[in-house]
Amino acid sequence: MATKLASTTAAATSPASAPDPENENKVALVVSCHSWNKNRTQLALSPNTEEIWIYEVTGEDIKKWTKTHTLTEHGGYVSALDWCPSTNLIVSCGHDRNAYVWRYDEKLKQWKPALVVLRINRAATCVKWSPAGNKFAVGSGAKVVPICQFEERNDWWISKMIKKHSSTVLSLAWCCNNKFIVTGACDNKCRVFSAVITGLDSAEDDGFGEVWAKQHEFGELLCEFDAVSWVNAVAWSPNAFRIAYATHASTISFVQILAGSKPLIQSISLKGLPFLDIRFLSDNSVVAVGYDNAPMLFAASGSDAEPKWAFTDILDKEDKKAAGAAPAAQSATKTALKTFQDATARGITASSSQKKEGQAPGVPEKVYRHSNAISCLFTQPTSDSTPITTFWTSGLDGRVLYWDVKKIGVTLT
């Protein structure tokens, strides 16, 4: 059990250094993952190292942010973290094969780590608190998903293993009922498992009795979907009957869960690069981010039982004028270079650049707020089940950016 307290260094109490004018909101060289507290006044992030930085946040201007703590318990690269809004606990995991639950000590004014008994022999890749905040799931390179709960008698977090993966688990998401998880793995499968723990979860049927007969048997594989490549990201809708997953083969798929029949699956092939993270903003709206440097919105139309999903819009509305216009000769050179890069790296030519209905385009001639891949997307569910209209992104360019779809002029249903 870990007893070492995270230290607060002098550097950690100084304001964030002013970013370069060309690197707006750049808080680190690279931001590998981030998460926010309940009221979004504090930010936790990892700068692609074994450290976790905690910021006190005022507005969107990072020059007004103050780094208050540096958490240094991990012995390897921090791959994921999640901040529970109901308990104010932070869970982190890393390539050191460990996970820690961080609790803020008001007396010491420090974050105190508690060891999690993961029992894995490969790196931990992703972590998510359950909606109720009484357990969390960890993806790993050990082909298992530990579901962790607190054991008060020994004052540590213990785990029960979900197996039946044949490769590294890259992503996971919880169902809103606190009972099921969906996972995405390098074995080209998206799977749904029961993560019901006796004593923590209700045994009552909440609508899935006609869908999955063994829903209350821990570790039971409830359903499985084939993917054309490893699954980078998964998400579960607020109403619990829709799932989305994105693959490294530049596809995004949407699953409609039905009672008494097989799930309906619709896949969309992208003309751009793969997505790395996806989230439902509402039952009918999904935002996706990845290697094309901009958030993209997908929306469903039609009936609830047979929705038709399609690409809607790129949510980054800034143009080149905002970033400063280049001289004509320089602009022409950059345009020619980008045409060549699109043809060689993405297979996009001038004749193939027209967007087809329902299909996400390749990157157009545009300057985006993110200048590199977006690796992490943060949303916070609304209390009244209304659509989520704001979210944060972070990426390989070191930026942490805020988005408001209302200000962009997008209406969610």
C-alpha positions in Angstrom: 0.0 0.0 0.0 1.4 3.4 -1.0 2.1 5.8 1.8 4.2 8.4 0.0 2.5 11.8 -0.4 2.7 13.8 -3.6 5.0 16.8 -3.1 4.1 20.3 -4.1 7.2 22.0 -5.6 8.0 25.6 -6.0 7.5 25.4 -9.7 4.1 23.9 -9.2 2.8 26.9 -7.4 3.8 29.4 -10.1 1.5 30.6 -12.9 1.6 28.7 -16.1 4.2 30.2 -18.5 2.8 32.4 -21.2 2.4 30.4 -24.5 4.0 31.3 -27.7 1.6 33.5 -29.9 1.5 30.7 -32.4 0.7 28.1 -29.7 -2.4 29.3 -28.0 -3.4 27.4 -24.8 -0.2 25.3 -24.9 0.3 24.1 -21.4 3.0 21.4 -22.2 5.0 20.1 -25.1 2.5 17.2 -25.3 -0.7 16.5 -23.3 -1.4 12.8 -23.3 -4.5 12.8 -21.1 -6.6 15.2 -19.0 -9.7 15.3 -16.8 -11.7 18.0 -14.9 -13.3 18.2 -11.5 -17.0 18.6 -11.1 -17.3 22.3 -11.4 -14.4 22.6 -13.9 -12.3 24.8 -11.6 -9.4 22.3 -11.4 -7.7 20.4 -14.2 -5.6 17.3 -14.0 -3.3 16.4 -16.9 -0.2 14.4 -17.8 2.5 16.0 -20.0 3.3 12.7 -21.6 5.6 11.7 -18.7 5.2 9.8 -15.4 3.9 13.0 -13.7 0.4 14.4 -13.2 -0.1 18.2 -13.0 -3.0 19.8 -11.1 -4.1 23.3 -12.2 -6.4 25.9 -10.6 -8.3 27.2 -13.6 -9.9 30.6 -14.2 -11.5 30.9 -17.7 -10.0 29.7 -20.9 -6.8 31.8 -20.9 -4.0 29.5 -19.6 -2.0 32.6 -18.5 -4.5 32.8 -15.7 -4.1 29.2 -14.7 -2.0 28.2 -11.7 -0.2 24.8 -11.3 -0.7 23.8 -7.7 0.4 20.2 -7.4 2.7 17.8 -9.2 1.8 14.1 -8.5 4.8 11.8 -8.8 3.8 8.3 -7.6 3.9 6.6 -11.0 7.1 5.0 -12.2 6.3 5.1 -15.9 4.3 7.1 -18.5 0.8 8.0 -17.3 -1.6 6.7 -19.9 -4.9 7.8 -18.6 -6.7 9.5 -15.7 -10.3 10.2 -14.6 -11.7 12.7 -12.0 -14.9 11.4 -10.3 -17.4 14.3 -10.0 -19.3 12.7 -7.1 -16.4 11.7 -4.8 -13.7 14.2 -6.0 -11.3 11.2 -6.3 -8.8 11.0 -9.2 -7.8 7.6 -10.6 -4.7 7.3 -12.8 -3.0 4.4 -14.5 0.2 4.0 -16.4 2.8 1.9 -18.2 4.3 1.0 -14.9 1.4 -1.5 -14.6 0.0 0.4 -11.7 -3.1 2.5 -10.9 -3.6 5.0 -8.0 -6.6 6.6 -6.5 -5.8 10.1 -5.4 -7.6 11.8 -2.5 -7.1 15.4 -1.5 -6.0 15.8 2.2 -7.4 19.2 3.4 -5.1 19.3 6.4 -1.9 18.6 4.5 -3.1 20.4 1.4 -1.7 17.6 -0.7 -3.0 14.7 -2.9 -2.6 11.4 -1.2 -2.3 8.2 -3.4 -3.9 4.9 -2.5 -2.5 1.8 -4.3 -4.8 -0.3 -6.5 -4.1 -4.1 -6.6 -4.4 -4.5 -10.4 -2.6 -7.8 -10.8 -1.6 -7.2 -14.4 1.8 -7.9 -16.0 1.5 -5.4 -18.9 0.9 -1.6 -19.1 -2.4 -0.1 -18.1 -3.9 1.7 -21.1 -7.2 3.4 -20.0 -9.3 4.0 -16.9 -12.8 5.2 -16.2 -14.9 5.7 -13.1 -18.4 4.1 -13.1 -21.3 6.6 -13.2 -22.0 6.0 -9.5 -18.3 6.5 -8.6 -18.1 3.4 -6.5 -15.8 1.4 -8.8 -13.7 1.9 -11.9 -12.4 -0.1 -14.8 -8.9 -0.3 -16.2 -7.9 -1.4 -19.7 -4.5 -3.1 -20.1 -2.0 -4.8 -22.4 -2.5 -8.0 -20.3 -5.7 -8.8 -22.2 -7.8 -8.2 -19.1 -10.0 -5.4 -17.6 -9.8 -5.2 -13.8 -13.0 -3.8 -12.2 -11.8 -2.2 -9.0 -13.7 -1.5 -5.8 -12.6 -0.2 -2.4 -11.9 -2.7 0.4 -12.3 -0.7 3.6 -10.9 -3.4 5.9 -7.5 -3.3 4.2 -7.7 0.3 3.1 -6.9 -0.4 -0.5 -8.6 -1.0 -3.9 -9.0 -4.6 -5.1 -9.9 -5.9 -8.5 -12.0 -8.5 -10.2 -10.9 -9.6 -13.7 -12.9 -9.4 -16.9 -11.1 -11.6 -19.4 -12.0 -13.0 -22.9 -9.9 -10.5 -24.8 -7.1 -11.8 -27.0 -5.1 -8.6 -27.3 -4.5 -5.2 -25.7 -7.6 -3.3 -24.5 -7.3 0.3 -25.8 -10.6 1.9 -24.7 -13.6 1.4 -22.5 -16.8 3.1 -21.5 -19.5 2.6 -18.8 -23.3 2.2 -19.3 -25.3 4.8 -17.4 -26.8 2.0 -15.2 -23.4 1.3 -13.6 -23.6 -2.4 -14.6 -22.0 -2.8 -18.1 -18.9 -1.8 -19.8 -18.0 -1.7 -23.5 -14.4 -2.3 -24.5 -12.3 -1.8 -27.7 -9.2 -3.9 -28.3 -6.4 -4.6 -30.7 -8.0 -7.9 -31.6 -10.4 -6.0 -33.9 -13.4 -6.5 -31.5 -15.8 -4.3 -29.6 -17.3 -6.1 -26.7 -20.0 -5.5 -24.0 -19.5 -7.2 -20.6 -21.4 -7.4 -17.3 -19.4 -5.6 -14.6 -22.0 -6.2 -11.9 -20.5 -6.5 -8.4 -22.7 -8.0 -5.7 -23.3 -5.6 -2.9 -22.5 -2.6 -5.0 -25.0 -2.9 -7.8 -28.7 -3.4 -7.8 -30.1 -6.8 -9.0 -33.2 -5.2 -10.4 -33.9 -5.3 -14.1 -33.6 -1.9 -15.6 -34.7 -2.7 -19.2 -32.0 -5.1 -20.2 -33.7 -8.3 -19.1 -35.0 -9.0 -22.6 -31.7 -8.0 -24.2 -29.1 -9.9 -22.2 -30.3 -12.9 -20.1 -27.0 -13.1 -18.1 -26.7 -9.4 -17.4 -26.0 -9.9 -13.6 -23.2 -12.5 -14.0 -19.9 -10.7 -13.5 -17.5 -11.0 -16.5 -20.2 -12.4 -18.8 -19.6 -11.5 -22.5 -23.0 -10.0 -23.4 -22.4 -9.2 -27.1 -19.5 -8.7 -29.5 -19.0 -6.7 -32.7 -16.4 -7.2 -35.4 -14.3 -4.3 -36.5 -12.0 -4.0 -39.5 -9.1 -2.9 -37.3 -8.1 -2.3 -33.7 -10.7 -0.2 -31.8 -9.3 3.1 -30.7 -12.4 4.5 -28.9 -15.8 3.5 -27.6 -18.7 5.4 -26.2 -22.1 4.6 -24.6 -25.2 6.9 -25.1 -27.1 8.5 -22.2 -30.2 6.4 -22.8 -28.0 3.2 -22.6 -29.3 1.6 -25.8 -26.7 3.0 -28.3 -23.0 2.4 -28.6 -20.4 3.9 -30.9 -16.9 2.7 -31.7 -14.1 4.1 -33.9 -11.3 2.0 -35.4 -7.8 2.6 -36.7 -9.0 1.8 -40.2 -10.7 5.2 -40.3 -14.2 3.9 -39.6 -16.8 4.8 -37.0 -19.7 2.5 -36.2 -23.0 3.0 -34.4 -24.9 0.2 -32.6 -28.6 0.2 -31.8 -29.3 -2.3 -29.0 -32.7 -3.9 -29.4 -34.8 -6.2 -27.2 -35.5 -9.6 -28.7 -33.4 -9.2 -31.8 -29.8 -8.7 -32.9 -28.3 -5.2 -32.6 -28.3 -3.0 -35.6 -24.9 -1.8 -36.8 -24.1 1.1 -39.1 -20.5 1.8 -40.2 -19.2 5.0 -41.8 -15.9 5.0 -43.7 -13.9 8.2 -43.2 -12.0 10.0 -46.0 -9.7 11.4 -43.3 -7.5 9.9 -40.6 -8.6 7.7 -37.7 -10.4 9.0 -34.6 -8.7 8.5 -31.2 -11.6 9.5 -28.9 -15.4 9.7 -29.2 -18.3 10.9 -26.9 -22.1 11.1 -27.1 -23.3 14.6 -26.6 -26.8 13.3 -26.7 -28.5 10.1 -27.8 -28.6 11.5 -31.4 -25.2 13.2 -31.5 -21.6 12.0 -31.3 -18.4 14.1 -31.3 -15.2 12.5 -32.5 -11.5 13.7 -32.4 -8.3 12.3 -33.8 -5.5 12.6 -36.2 -7.3 15.2 -38.4 -6.9 17.8 -35.6 -10.5 19.0 -35.4 -13.7 17.8 -33.6 -16.2 16.3 -36.0 -19.9 15.8 -35.3 -22.1 12.9 -36.3 -25.9 12.9 -35.9 -28.8 10.4 -36.2 -32.1 10.9 -37.9 -35.0 8.5 -38.3 -36.7 6.4 -35.7 -35.2 5.5 -32.3 -35.2 1.8 -33.3 -33.7 2.3 -36.8 -31.5 5.5 -36.7 -29.6 6.7 -39.7 -26.2 8.1 -38.7 -24.3 10.6 -40.9 -21.5 13.1 -40.7 -22.8 16.6 -39.9 -20.1 19.1 -39.5 -16.5 20.0 -38.5 -16.8 21.9 -35.2 -13.7 24.0 -35.7 -15.0 27.1 -37.4 -11.8 29.3 -37.4 -10.3 30.2 -40.7 -6.9 31.2 -42.0 -7.5 34.9 -41.5 -7.7 34.4 -37.8 -4.2 32.9 -37.8 -2.8 35.5 -40.1 -2.7 35.4 -43.9 0.4 34.3 -45.7 1.9 36.1 -48.7 0.5 34.9 -52.0 3.6 33.1 -53.1 4.1 31.4 -49.7 0.4 30.4 -49.6 0.6 28.9 -53.1 3.7 26.9 -52.1 1.9 25.6 -48.9 -1.2 24.7 -50.9 0.9 22.7 -53.4 2.8 21.0 -50.6 -0.5 20.1 -48.8 -2.0 18.7 -52.0 1.0 16.4 -52.3 0.9 15.4 -48.7 -2.9 14.6 -48.9 -2.3 12.4 -52.0 0.6 10.5 -50.4 -0.5 10.2 -46.8 -4.3 10.2 -47.1 -5.0 9.2 -50.6 -7.0 12.4 -51.1 -6.7 14.0 -54.5 -8.5 17.1 -55.9 -10.9 14.9 -57.8 -11.8 12.8 -54.7 -12.1 15.7 -52.2 -15.8 16.2 -52.7 -17.8 15.1 -49.6 -20.3 12.4 -50.0 -23.5 12.5 -48.1 -23.1 11.1 -44.6 -19.3 10.7 -44.9 -16.7 12.7 -43.0 -14.3 14.6 -45.4 -10.6 14.7 -45.3 -8.9 17.7 -43.8 -9.8 20.8 -45.9 -7.6 23.7 -46.6 -7.9 25.3 -43.2 -6.0 26.3 -40.1 -7.4 24.5 -37.0 -7.0 25.5 -33.3 -5.2 22.2 -32.7 -2.0 21.9 -34.7 -1.6 18.1 -34.1 -3.6 15.1 -33.3 -6.3 15.4 -30.6 -5.9 12.4 -28.2 -8.3 13.2 -25.4 -11.9 14.4 -25.2 -13.6 15.4 -22.0 -17.4 15.8 -21.5 -19.4 16.0 -18.4 -23.0 14.6 -18.4 -25.8 17.0 -17.7 -28.0 16.4 -14.6 -31.3 16.6 -16.5 -30.3 14.5 -19.6 -30.3 17.5 -21.9 -27.6 17.5 -24.7 -24.0 18.3 -23.6 -23.1 21.5 -25.4 -19.6 22.1 -24.1 -16.4 19.9 -24.0 -12.7 20.1 -23.7 -9.9 18.6 -25.9 -6.2 18.0 -25.5 -3.6 16.7 -27.8 -0.1 16.1 -29.1 0.3 19.9 -29.7 0.2 20.5 -25.9 -3.0 22.5 -26.0 -6.1 22.2 -23.8 -9.0 23.8 -25.6 -12.7 24.6 -24.7 -15.5 24.1 -27.2 -19.1 25.4 -27.1 -21.3 24.0 -29.8 -23.9 26.7 -29.2 -21.4 29.4 -30.0 -20.4 27.5 -33.1 -24.0 27.6 -34.2 -24.8 23.9 -34.0 -28.1 22.7 -32.5 -28.1 19.2 -30.9 -31.2 17.0 -30.6 
